[in-house]
Amino acid sequence: MGGRPGVIGVFVIVCAGFAAAAAADSADSSPSFGVTGDSQYVVTAWDVSPDVSGTTWDFTLNNGYRFATGGSKEFIGAAHLPQGALVQQIGLEACDSSADGQVGALLIRFDPLGHTILAGVGTGATETPGCAEVFASLAVPETIDQVSHRYLVVVSNDTTDGSNTFGAVHVVYKLQVSPPPGTPTFNDVPITDPAFQFIEAFAASGITAGCGGGNYCPDAALTRRQMAVFLAKALGLNWPEVTNPGGANR
């Protein structure tokens, strides 16, 4: 990015390397609860801004993809990923019809001491693949820590004539159960219990306070009443609909 050495200065090299390994198949685009399903956080072309003031841009009418027409060729935006999520891939939704330019994207972790490029993906500098979604895996999956870090996506477009345009950056992640503490919360669930990590996460989330007396009663039967409490707390159920002054619900 203009005036910020070390971030975009390695952009072309990183994207060239990752473009060769980019996977053509995309992950599931719908959010998934649980620890096995893939979810995607999508930063669209309209969620990013040019990194240099005075940059001009335009968009294509058929799909709403954006491209720079003058000034900087980089766009930057925040990735507000869930705390503790495990990021495994990033993807780029773009159109590349130029003979020698490419569209590329980086996922970058910033902290007070500097930044780390976690992954890069591009359409390829010598190819003209048309419109496509390309994905690349992180070399080391990243557990999101929004307290200590900030996560940004940077999109670069080598051309300003509209031959290269971009639509979105996809960050593919899985949810995780938080690591267990070193000290048990309940007297009857020691750290050796197979469910220790999950019961501790249950308690830390405020879903359960145990069965009384400092115990959890892990082998006790679950009533439908207790099940309703657990599920409603875990899923944040249920907010009533808001009624507009005119009487129409939204």
Secondary structure, DSSP 8 states (H G I E B T S, - for coil): -TT-TTTGGGHHHHHHHHHHH-BSS----S---SSSS-EEEEEEGGG-EESSTT-EEEE-TTT--EEEEES--EEEEE----TT-EEEEEEEEEEE--SS--EEEEEEEEETTEEEEEEEEES-TT---EEEEEEEEEEEEEE--TTT-EEEEEEEES-SSSSEEEEEEEEEEE-------SS-SSTT--TTSTTHHHHHHHHHTTS---SBTTB--TTS---HHHHHHHHHHHHT------B-TTS-B-
